[in-house]
Amino acid sequence: MAAKAPNATPTIGIVSLGCPKALVDSERIVTKLRAQGYALSGDYAGADLVIVNTCGFLDTAKAESLEAIGEAIAENGKVVVTGCLGKEADLIRAAHPKVLAISGPHQYEEVVAAVHDHLPHTHDPKIDLVPEGGLRFTPRHYAYLKISEGCNNRCSFCIIPSIRGDLVSRPANAVLKEAEGLVNAGVKEILVISQDTSAYGVDIKYAASKLRDRTVRAKFYDLAKELGDLGVWVRMHYVYPYPHVDDVIALMAEGKILPYLDIPMQHASPRLLKAMKRPASQEKTLERIKKWRSICPDITIRSSFIVGFPGETEEDFETLLDFIEEAEIDRAGVFKYENVEGAPSRALGDQIDEDVKQERWERFMEVQQDLADARGQSMIGRTIDVIVDERDEETGEWLARSKADAPEIDGIVRVTGAPDAQEGDILAVEVLQAAGHELSARHS
């Protein structure tokens, strides 16, 4: 790589791995650095230093992170590492001793300090401007809004609390001010994220904070209601099915927030849920979902599940399949259990063979596909609202999403008949065809 001129603006590259929560961390880091006058590069060759924001949730994620660090070192040479895998600094240094600095998740100041150490720059406040909504890696029309860090649950398969710590909720006024800034910057859809969104505010006893001429409480319902008054789509992720979530369903029925809940249920067998140390029982969850559908018939339930957890029997697995059919889970991700180092479940006996995990994964996906096909067919002929993401350059169609579809993890709607549409537009379209999670529709 050719050396830069001495007075050239120092340039940062960033690789962001893992979940949307990590993506928000990356956005905060680059916003801070950009405000200090650093430029951003989209490739290794154009960067003076590369930040790799890692994931360490599963062994496969750790391997991906180590590979990304190695690639950055090979392509650029100057690498700062942060994120969840940063908690295992010895592991990183054993694999990549040339790494300049290592920090853990949401340690923004440490990352920025490391950049200052290895790539100094003189800040010019007259030149170094950042847009109101900060710098984001998502398209202009949608953004992730992180409301808390950490988690108070102690699920036996999960190491997140040991990485990110216990629940730390942001003050409600800070969350809402950020949301208002996003809307003012042109965001049309806010995706609310945390490790346990429905537990928001528990750690600070739902403390009230001042927002201009009024006070707002740090509570799930209050936050949903306030966000619903901003006039944009609001989508809730990572919500546990606690009783107080029922109140938020009414806001969905009123059209205040999107009729969509992302609930990481993980399983349905009572015996396995107990072994997983999950905070909700299968029977109560099923009853709650039925109640939600009676309040808001259009609600979409997305969830994630694990197959092959230690001790999972064929009967347990059949219970899971029965559950997703009876609950009519609309969107589902399913993962084969990984025996992650540091997770309590690693010490459990009766580990499941990999071929059994694979076979159950395939059977789960078949049932989920049948549910998706049935839902898609039921949409034909309906008029729905969609948000436009991008144009398919090959077909000329717009690729959009319905209220039932979160970006990158759910389905898409292919839209014709909207030649003047723009990214971020919300259009009313008629559904013409359906194939699984993909719909074809026409705007008129």
Secondary structure as UniProt FT lines:
FT   TURN            6..7
FT   STRAND          11..16
FT   HELIX           20..35
FT   TURN            36..37
FT   STRAND          39..41
FT   TURN            45..46
FT   STRAND          49..54
FT   HELIX           59..75
FT   STRAND          79..83
FT   HELIX           84..88
FT   HELIX           89..95
FT   TURN            97..98
FT   STRAND          101..102
FT   TURN            105..106
FT   HELIX           108..118
FT   TURN            125..127
FT   TURN            132..133
FT   TURN            140..141
FT   STRAND          142..146
FT   STRAND          148..149
FT   TURN            156..157
FT   HELIX           160..164
FT   STRAND          168..169
FT   HELIX           172..184
FT   TURN            185..186
FT   STRAND          189..193
FT   HELIX           197..199
FT   TURN            200..201
FT   HELIX           202..204
FT   TURN            205..206
FT   STRAND          208..211
FT   TURN            212..213
FT   STRAND          214..217
FT   HELIX           220..228
FT   TURN            229..230
FT   STRAND          233..236
FT   HELIX           243..245
FT   HELIX           246..253
FT   TURN            254..255
FT   STRAND          260..266
FT   HELIX           270..276
FT   HELIX           282..295
FT   TURN            297..298
FT   STRAND          300..307
FT   TURN            310..311
FT   HELIX           314..326
FT   TURN            327..328
FT   STRAND          331..336
FT   TURN            341..342
FT   HELIX           344..347
FT   HELIX           354..379
FT   TURN            380..381
FT   STRAND          383..391
FT   TURN            393..395
FT   STRAND          398..402
FT   TURN            403..404
FT   TURN            407..409
FT   STRAND          412..416
FT   TURN            419..420
FT   TURN            423..424
FT   STRAND          426..435
FT   TURN            436..437
FT   STRAND          438..443
//
